[in-house]
Amino acid sequence: MAVVITPIGGLGNQLFVYAAGKALSRRQDIPLRIDRSHFKKYPLRLFELDSFESHFEELQTGNQFSSRLTKYLFTGGSRISRLVKKIAHGPGRLFEQDFVFEPRLLKVRRHVGLEGYFQSWRYFGEIADELRQEIRSISSPSNFYTNLQKELAGAGVSVAIHVRRGDYISNSYMGLVPEAYYRHALGLLQELVGDFQIYLFSDDLELLHDDSFLAAWRKRVRIVMAPDDSRPVESLNLIAQCDHVVMANSTFSWWGAWLGERAGRHVFYPRPWLAGALVDDRDLALPTWICLGSE
């Protein structure tokens, strides 16, 4: 008996299925096992769930729960498709059927494999404190991380901005959050908290050096460029340690916002979350987060 998960994508997506699987395994008091075979076939992303003090077992019996879903999501023209409602599946596997939280998952009482994204805090609310403690416990932190952590501690009021570009540029389904969204959020923060220092995180190196981006705020911007020896969980934790967050439509900044959730913290997220489909995102954001139009 075990809960078996098949992580896909980057750290943010991996964390969602890990958290859902961990909560499910805890409710049943059975092991959590991970099938990481996907990363042998998808070299654009690395397995990241071993970069912090996570707790799981390796699946040793081969790709037991691999299915057509993983192939469908990462081949052809359907890389991030959430519109698939009906995919053939065998016994012992649960596929995510929609974007919204599915309460039936909380009632599962059997050996099961999870495949999908499970992007809702509701799947793992009861283990939130334990999960935060795990993700904050970074294995072998880099000098970059420890130095910037010290800087943040003495920076006064800090605001993390995450700008997600990369493969979103060619992926119309996800969509790019416009600069106007970030300007709007920063203007609201100015009214709410007064002066602050901006820490800009992005996967777009060209953008980081473009002085026209957020030109009116540029003097307050500290560009965060993680070196090669820094794993993504470090930047995620640095976002969490900032006083306030302006998210992208990205699971990475979602986790940075969730990880640092605390009283008095302002978190902004863009709506719509996806550009290529009308989805119900009511279970995505925490109730305390503030949505802003991204169009």
KADAUR-V774287 format. One line per field, one symbol per residue. ss: DSSP state (A for helix, B for strand, O for the rest). psi: psi as a letter, one per 20 degrees, with the letter a starting at -180 (. if undefined). A space follows every 10 residues. Layout:
ss: ???
psi: ???
This chain:
ss: OBBBBOOOOO AAAAAAAAAA AAAAAAAAOO BBBBOOOAAA AOOOOOOOOO OBOOOOBBOO OOOOOOOAAA AAAOOOOOOO OOOOOOOOOO OOBBBOOOOO OOAAAAAOOO OBBBBOOOOO AAAOAAAAAA AAAAAAOBOO OOAAAAAAAA AAAOOOOBBB BBBOOAAAAA OOOOOOOOAA AAAAAAAAAA AAAOOOBBBB BBOOAAAAOO OOOOAAAAAA BBBBOOOOOO OAAAAAAAAA AOOBBBOOOO AAAAAAAAAO OOOOOOBBBB BOOOOOOOOO OOOOOOOOOB BBBOO
psi: prppqnqrba gghhhghggg hggghghilr qpqpojhhih inihqqpiij jamrorqpoi kamhjqahgg gghkrbjlhk pjiphoppqr qjppqphrhr poihhiipmr pqpppahlmp ihhkhijggg gggghinppm qrhgghghgh ghhjibpqpp ppooecihhj nhggqpprhh ghggghgghg hgibqrppoo pqjnhghhjo iiplhijhii popooprhjp qhhghghhgh iqhrpoqrmp hghghhgghj prpjppppqq pqhqhjqoqo khjgqqhiqp qqpj.
